[in-house]
Amino acid sequence: MYGFTVNVPGSFDDAVLRVTEALQKQGFGVLTEIDVKATLKKKLDIDKRPYKILGACNPALANQALDADPDIGLLLPCNVIVREDEDGAVVVGFMDPVPVLGLVQRPELDKLGTQVRSRLEQVRDALLA
C-alpha cells in the first residue's frame, strides 16, 4: 500500500484548512496546492467533485533525505489529498513515505521514512480528535 486515508467530519474547505494546520504542527509546510477539480474543468471541461493535492514538506527531514540521496527529490514532497466522495464524505489521504522511500533501498532512508510516517499519522489522528 502506498498511502493511508481517514474520513473527516465537516466540509471540504474546513478539512483543507484543518489538514494544513495539523501539518504545520508537525513541522510541515504546504509548498504546493493543486485544485484538481478546477484544473480539469479549465483544461478538459470535466466536472469533478472537490479534490486537492497538497505538497507537504518538512524542511529538516527533506534535507536529511537529500543528503542521503540527491535524486530523492523525485519522490518529494509528501503528497496529501483532500477529496469529497459522491456521498459528500470528506476523505484525507496521505502518501506513505515508508514504501515510497523504500524504492531507493537505502537503510538510512528506511528510518527516515518511518519518522515521516509517524508525523503524518499524528496529523491523521489530530483530524479525528
Buried (B, 14 or more C-beta within 10 A) or exposed (E): EEBBEBEBEEEBEEBBEBBBEBBEEBEBBBEEEBBBBEBBEEEEEEEBEBBBBBBBBBEEBBEBBEEBBEEBEEBBBBBBBBBBEEEEEBBBBBBBBBEBBEEBEBEBBBEBBEBBBEBBBBBBEBBEE
